Amino acid sequence: MQTEENQPEEMQPAVPASATSAPTESRPTGPQSAELVASQAPIATAVNGLRYAAWGETRIAQPELERLVAAVPRGLVPALEKRCYYFVPLVIHEGNGDAEQTVVAPSYTIDLGDRAICHRNVTLPLTTGPLEGVFLSTRLVDDRFGLSFEFFINVAHNFVDAVGVPESFASLAWSQAQAAVRGETSQDAWETRRRALDPITNAEGVAMPTDERARKNFEESAFSDALAIYMLSLSLDFDYHDLREREYPLLAAPALAERLRHVASLFPANETYEFQILYRRKG
């Protein structure tokens, strides 16, 4: 662990992904329903067992996509067996209620980009049983960092939805919160942590128990964030402060390092991937 004047600089994978371009197949010119796209896009299985597919002008080379998906630790994959991750140019959600529909654009245009969302979950009826398709817009971000983090945060949330938060991580994150460690890893984690720690009194001024719902939500957010950041570190090099947002202070570096090392102990990196935190001294 570093001294307080040190900060994480980069988190490195063992082998960088390819940045070459892949050929694009002939595609329809207009948006298609997510169900139709799922029926057309061949599902591949990564070496870690995770299912994924690509459709349209994603601008992601196949080797790069394979490397990205394969970064998900094998220990997470059994909880994701009923999901498939679809990498498509743009995902658009239309209508409400009975008229609600998710469509996928085969390429990027400014108009469609203005209507697109980062991701959308769609239940796909298959002969083998329902499959949850997670459709990810690849053309709403400008770099691998943004796309990778969007993918990994979805994987992390999907895992938590299926399995929950490991008790050991929940205890670690809550002990840090009680110790008033500076900052958090996302707006959700910051807000739910604050609500869980805010003192509550009744009309007579008597202290009330901790808001357990807020505490549970904080632990889920903190774990999802840490899991996504850990997987991101396996996939590419990045500076810790690239995660900074204006709405909340970023979690103190030693506290994040402690969370990430704990996650790494629970879900070791796959072959050819390596978890590593490098430090940079201020000044």
C-alpha positions in Angstrom: 0.0 0.0 0.0 1.3 3.5 -0.9 1.8 6.4 1.4 -0.9 9.1 1.4 1.0 11.3 -1.0 0.9 8.6 -3.7 -1.9 8.1 -6.2 -2.7 5.3 -8.6 -1.4 6.2 -12.1 -2.3 3.3 -14.4 -3.9 -0.1 -14.3 -2.4 -2.4 -16.9 -3.5 -5.5 -18.8 -1.0 -8.1 -19.8 -1.6 -7.7 -23.6 -3.2 -4.7 -25.3 -6.1 -5.3 -27.6 -5.8 -4.9 -31.4 -6.8 -1.5 -32.8 -7.3 -2.7 -36.4 -10.5 -2.4 -38.3 -12.7 -5.4 -39.1 -14.7 -5.7 -42.4 -18.3 -4.8 -42.2 -21.0 -7.1 -43.6 -23.9 -5.7 -45.7 -26.6 -4.5 -43.4 -30.1 -2.9 -43.6 -30.2 0.8 -43.9 -32.8 1.5 -41.2 -33.3 0.5 -37.6 -34.4 -3.0 -36.9 -36.2 -4.5 -33.8 -33.8 -5.9 -31.2 -35.5 -9.3 -31.5 -34.8 -9.3 -35.3 -31.2 -8.3 -34.8 -30.8 -11.1 -32.2 -32.1 -13.6 -34.7 -29.6 -12.4 -37.3 -26.5 -11.9 -35.2 -24.6 -15.2 -34.6 -23.8 -15.7 -30.9 -20.2 -16.4 -30.1 -18.8 -17.8 -26.9 -15.6 -16.3 -25.5 -12.9 -18.4 -24.0 -14.3 -17.6 -20.5 -17.7 -18.9 -21.5 -19.5 -15.6 -21.8 -21.8 -15.2 -24.8 -21.7 -12.2 -27.0 -22.6 -11.0 -30.6 -21.8 -8.1 -32.9 -24.1 -6.6 -35.5 -23.8 -3.6 -37.8 -21.1 -1.0 -38.1 -19.8 -1.2 -34.6 -16.3 0.1 -35.5 -14.8 -2.6 -33.2 -12.3 -5.0 -34.7 -13.1 -8.6 -33.9 -9.9 -9.4 -32.1 -10.4 -6.3 -29.9 -14.0 -7.3 -29.1 -12.9 -10.9 -28.3 -10.2 -9.5 -26.0 -12.7 -7.2 -24.3 -15.3 -9.9 -23.6 -12.7 -12.4 -22.5 -11.5 -10.1 -19.7 -14.5 -11.0 -17.6 -13.2 -13.4 -14.9 -14.4 -17.0 -15.3 -15.7 -16.9 -11.7 -18.4 -14.4 -12.8 -19.6 -16.2 -15.9 -21.9 -18.9 -14.3 -24.1 -16.1 -12.9 -24.4 -14.6 -16.5 -25.3 -17.9 -18.3 -28.8 -16.6 -19.2 -27.4 -13.4 -20.8 -25.9 -12.4 -24.1 -24.1 -9.1 -24.8 -24.9 -7.6 -28.2 -22.5 -4.9 -29.4 -24.4 -2.8 -31.9 -24.0 0.8 -33.3 -26.9 2.4 -31.6 -29.7 1.2 -29.3 -33.0 3.3 -29.4 -35.9 2.8 -27.0 -39.2 3.9 -28.4 -42.8 4.3 -27.2 -44.4 3.5 -23.8 -46.5 0.7 -22.3 -47.9 -1.7 -24.9 -46.2 0.4 -27.7 -42.8 0.1 -26.1 -40.1 -1.2 -28.4 -36.3 -1.4 -28.6 -34.7 -0.9 -32.0 -31.2 -1.1 -33.2 -29.6 1.1 -35.9 -27.1 -0.6 -38.2 -24.9 2.5 -38.5 -24.5 5.9 -36.9 -26.2 9.1 -38.0 -26.5 12.3 -36.0 -30.3 12.0 -35.8 -30.2 8.5 -34.6 -27.4 9.2 -32.2 -29.4 12.0 -30.5 -32.2 9.4 -29.8 -29.9 6.5 -28.8 -29.2 5.3 -25.2 -26.1 3.6 -23.8 -27.7 0.2 -23.3 -31.0 -1.7 -23.1 -31.9 -5.1 -21.7 -34.4 -7.1 -23.9 -35.9 -10.5 -23.0 -35.5 -12.6 -26.1 -37.8 -15.6 -26.5 -35.8 -18.6 -27.7 -36.7 -22.3 -28.2 -34.2 -23.2 -25.5 -35.8 -20.7 -23.1 -35.8 -16.9 -22.5 -32.4 -15.1 -22.9 -31.7 -11.7 -21.6 -30.1 -9.7 -24.3 -28.0 -6.7 -23.2 -27.7 -4.4 -26.2 -24.8 -1.9 -26.0 -24.4 1.2 -28.2 -20.8 1.2 -29.4 -21.1 4.5 -31.4 -22.1 6.7 -28.5 -18.6 6.8 -27.1 -15.4 8.0 -28.7 -12.9 5.6 -27.2 -12.2 2.2 -25.9 -12.3 3.5 -22.3 -15.9 4.6 -22.5 -17.2 1.4 -24.3 -15.2 -0.9 -22.1 -16.5 0.7 -18.9 -20.1 0.6 -20.2 -19.7 -3.1 -20.9 -18.1 -3.9 -17.6 -20.5 -1.9 -15.5 -23.4 -3.8 -17.1 -21.7 -7.1 -16.4 -21.1 -6.0 -12.8 -24.8 -5.0 -12.3 -26.0 -8.2 -14.0 -23.8 -10.3 -11.6 -25.1 -8.4 -8.5 -28.7 -8.9 -9.7 -28.1 -12.7 -10.0 -25.9 -13.4 -7.0 -25.7 -10.3 -4.8 -22.7 -8.8 -3.0 -20.1 -11.0 -1.3 -20.4 -10.5 2.4 -16.6 -9.9 2.8 -16.7 -7.0 0.3 -19.9 -5.6 1.9 -18.1 -5.6 5.3 -15.0 -3.9 3.8 -17.0 -1.1 2.1 -19.1 -0.5 5.1 -16.1 -0.3 7.4 -14.6 2.3 5.1 -17.8 4.3 5.1 -18.0 4.3 8.9 -14.4 5.4 9.0 -15.4 8.5 6.8 -13.0 7.6 4.0 -13.1 10.4 1.5 -15.3 10.1 -1.7 -16.9 7.3 -3.6 -16.8 5.5 -6.9 -20.1 6.8 -8.4 -23.0 9.1 -7.8 -25.2 6.2 -6.7 -22.6 4.9 -4.2 -22.0 8.5 -2.8 -25.7 9.2 -2.3 -26.7 5.9 -0.8 -23.7 5.9 1.5 -24.7 9.4 2.7 -28.3 8.3 3.3 -27.1 5.2 5.2 -24.8 7.2 7.5 -27.1 10.2 8.1 -28.2 10.2 11.7 -32.0 9.7 12.0 -34.0 10.6 15.1 -37.7 10.2 15.8 -40.1 12.9 17.1 -38.8 12.5 20.6 -35.2 13.0 19.5 -34.2 9.3 20.0 -31.7 7.9 17.6 -33.1 5.4 15.1 -31.4 2.4 13.6 -29.3 2.6 10.5 -31.3 2.8 7.2 -30.6 -0.8 6.2 -32.1 -0.4 2.7 -29.8 2.5 2.0 -26.9 0.5 3.4 -27.7 -2.5 1.1 -28.0 -0.1 -1.9 -24.7 1.4 -1.0 -23.0 -2.0 -0.8 -24.5 -3.0 -4.2 -23.3 0.2 -5.9 -19.9 0.1 -4.3 -19.3 -3.6 -5.3 -20.7 -3.1 -8.9 -18.3 -0.1 -9.3 -15.3 -1.9 -7.9 -16.0 -5.0 -10.0 -16.3 -2.9 -13.2 -13.1 -0.9 -12.4 -11.3 -4.1 -11.8 -12.4 -5.6 -15.1 -11.5 -2.4 -16.8 -8.0 -2.6 -15.4 -7.6 -6.1 -17.0 -8.7 -4.8 -20.4 -6.7 -1.6 -20.8 -4.4 1.0 -19.3 -6.0 4.0 -17.7 -5.4 6.7 -15.2 -7.4 6.4 -12.0 -8.5 10.0 -12.3 -10.2 9.3 -15.6 -13.0 8.0 -13.4 -13.5 11.4 -11.8 -16.9 13.2 -12.1 -18.0 16.6 -10.9 -21.0 15.6 -8.9 -19.1 13.8 -6.1 -15.5 13.4 -4.8 -13.6 10.4 -6.0 -12.9 7.7 -3.5 -9.5 8.0 -1.8 -6.9 6.1 -3.7 -5.8 3.7 -0.8 -9.4 2.8 -0.2 -10.1 2.0 -3.8 -6.9 -0.1 -4.0 -8.1 -2.0 -1.0 -11.4 -2.7 -2.6 -9.9 -3.7 -5.9 -7.4 -6.1 -4.4 -10.2 -7.7 -2.5 -12.3 -8.2 -5.7 -9.2 -9.6 -7.4 -8.9 -12.2 -4.6 -12.5 -13.2 -5.1 -12.3 -13.3 -8.9 -8.8 -13.9 -10.1 -7.9 -12.7 -13.6 -8.1 -15.1 -16.5 -5.0 -16.5 -18.3 -3.1 -13.8 -20.2 -4.7 -11.0 -18.1 -3.0 -9.4 -15.2 -4.2 -7.1 -12.5 -1.7 -4.4 -11.5 -1.8 -1.0 -9.9 1.0 1.4 -10.5 1.6 4.5 -8.4 2.8 8.0 -9.0 4.2 10.3 -6.3 2.9 13.8 -6.2 5.2 16.6 -6.9 
